[in-house]
Amino acid sequence: MTEHLEDLIVRAIAARDGDAPELEELARTAPESLAPYLPRLLAADVVYPAALYCAADDETQRGLVAEADAGGKGALRLNHLLAALAQTRGPVAEEAFRRWRDQPPPGADKLFLTPAEYMPEGGWTLEGDRARELCGPVAHHLVAEAAEEAEESRIPQERCRGCGAALWTALDLDTADARVAGALVHAGWSGRLRLVLCYGCAVDEADPVFLGVGPDGTSRLSDPPEPGTGLPAAGAPTERLVPGHLSGPYPDGSAIGGRPVWMDDAEYPRCPACGKLMAYIAQIDMQDISHMVGYHTFFLDAGCGLAAMVSQPE
């Protein structure tokens, strides 16, 4: 393993173009194995892909900060440095992002984002002078509910007031289950969390679909459609997904907690009530419930009692 990893490091340094898929995969499955090599990669100007720096220690974080403070040798490299630092999530990085809100590093005016706006790529954000986690510390796969359990839990289906189709229970979780409690601890939720919506009316929405939720399992669309404004969708999901076995922090497929898969840059929706970024709670691989390819990604603002679904088709 050590010899193979050494070979990957040498190849990444030689390429210096971000073409390091094996290293990136290793950074997501066993980030601590890369930690001893990160100072060497940084010294060789290998700061992309950002995920390589997930396990960066304080000294490596200081190196990233120092290079960013020096301007990063151009806008593109400064972009990569900030993205890598966002993945580290450590106290050194937090202090730097806080400082850069008032004193951005040289060249930051050439970027599309402010330095602190890179932080959600690493699953956290700044609120005032404190960092807040946007993702769960652990993850569990979501798996198809056993047939006998599904039959026992079956209740009369609600109907969409817009198109008349049976509503889809996207998530039905309860923090009484230790797996759910651990995956959602960052969101501050306690009780039953049930998200019910119309698959046909919601899945094609480009913008987030918001729902009001309560710890008793209450679920209601924030902006329900007018009666008779749609046609029932064919092939609405009937599969129920429930918490299963423990996953790594970057789950492959449907899961609660951990980090989401993004089809593009990370885009956490803002709560329409308070304006804060909503916490990520779960993701459903569309192929687990339909013929589509992509992800349904779910977010929560526990304080405001609002959840959101963002669809990311491929």
Protein Blocks (a to p, Z undefined) as FASTA:
>chain_A
ZZmmmmmmmmmmmnonopafklmmmmmmmmmlmmmmmmmmmmnopabdfklmmmpcfklm
mmmmmmmmnoonpaklmmmmmmmmmmnopaklmmmmmmmmmmccehklmpmbdfklmmmm
nopacehjaccdfbdfbdcddddddfklmmmmpccddddfklopacddfbacdfkbmklm
mmmmmnopacjddddddfklmmmpmbdcdddddfkopacdfbdcdehiaccdehiafbdc
dddddddfbdghjdeehjdddfbdcdddddfklopacddfbdcdfklmmmbecddddddd
fknopacdddddZZ
